[in-house]
Amino acid sequence: MVRRVEVAHATPADLPAVRALLLARGGEGLVGCIGLEVHGEAGLLRSFAVAPAARRRGVGAVLNEAALALARSLGVRDLYILTTTVRERALRDGFVDLPRAEVPEAIREGSQFRGLCPATAACMRMRLP
Ligand SMILES: CC(C)(COP(=O)(O)OP(=O)(O)OC[C@H]1O[C@@H](n2cnc3c(N)ncnc32)[C@H](O)[C@@H]1OP(=O)(O)O)[C@@H](O)C(=O)NCCC(=O)NCCS
């Protein structure tokens, strides 16, 4: 488990490092990122990545918790993800599979659903307590 991870809101200055991370080139200083897209009471988790050298030490879990806390604080009730890699982990976290047709239109209209994630990606939802 990672002992100290500082979680902070990204700023425009972080964009190159976040891009590098999402392109799997690693990032100096930045070890992980997670994005939250909010549409009223619906939220979409996206751009979840941890630098290869820092994986499997709990950084992803810390980012995930921070994103959930942020979502709750913004009034999000239903959180969605599309994933080709972490379905099992998401099931353990409390997400359940969901037909894409049940995802709110505002989220389905976004870039993640319209093209960035393949049609084979698992579509999942968690109702935030
Ligand atoms: C997914 C990711 C962000 C997790 O970050 P992390 O810091 O390694 O996460 P944690 O250490 O908190 O948890 C590790 C757990 O995540 C799951 N996991 C991580 N990578 C996985 C993979 N490629 N396939 C399946 N499960 C994976 C496993 O359950 C793993 O637990 P284990 O080590 O006991 O097997 C990181 O592996 C990553 O950047 N992967 C590439 C990008 C990606 O697939 N993002 C998700 C898009 S929805």
The ligand as an ORCA input file, in Angstrom:
! r2SCAN-3c Opt
* xyz 0 1
  C      -6.538      0.411    -13.472
  C      -5.433      1.178    -12.750
  C      -5.726      2.676    -12.794
  C      -5.372      0.687    -11.303
  O      -4.386      1.435    -10.611
  P      -3.572      0.764     -9.396
  O      -2.866      1.847     -8.680
  O      -2.767     -0.363     -9.897
  O      -4.778      0.211     -8.502
  P      -4.727     -0.411     -7.044
  O      -3.323     -0.665     -6.646
  O      -5.585      0.422     -6.157
  O      -5.516     -1.771     -7.253
  C      -4.976     -2.814     -8.034
  C      -6.148     -3.681     -8.474
  O      -6.751     -3.146     -9.655
  C      -7.146     -4.217    -10.506
  N      -6.401     -4.103    -11.768
  C      -5.386     -3.273    -12.021
  N      -4.975     -3.426    -13.284
  C      -5.737     -4.355    -13.833
  C      -5.795     -4.950    -15.106
  N      -4.960     -4.613    -16.110
  N      -6.710     -5.889    -15.336
  C      -7.556     -6.243    -14.359
  N      -7.552     -5.725    -13.119
  C      -6.645     -4.792    -12.855
  C      -6.823     -5.494     -9.799
  O      -7.968     -5.854     -9.072
  C      -5.736     -5.073     -8.848
  O      -5.728     -5.843     -7.689
  P      -4.588     -6.961     -7.506
  O      -3.282     -6.241     -7.571
  O      -4.882     -7.538     -6.171
  O      -4.786     -7.907     -8.646
  C      -4.041      0.924    -13.426
  O      -3.788     -0.463    -13.452
  C      -3.953      1.459    -14.844
  O      -3.584      2.618    -15.055
  N      -4.267      0.624    -15.844
  C      -4.234      1.035    -17.251
  C      -5.365      1.995    -17.591
  C      -6.734      1.391    -17.294
  O      -7.015      0.235    -17.615
  N      -7.605      2.213    -16.678
  C      -8.966      1.847    -16.352
  C      -9.887      2.377    -17.378
  S     -11.572      2.238    -16.841
*
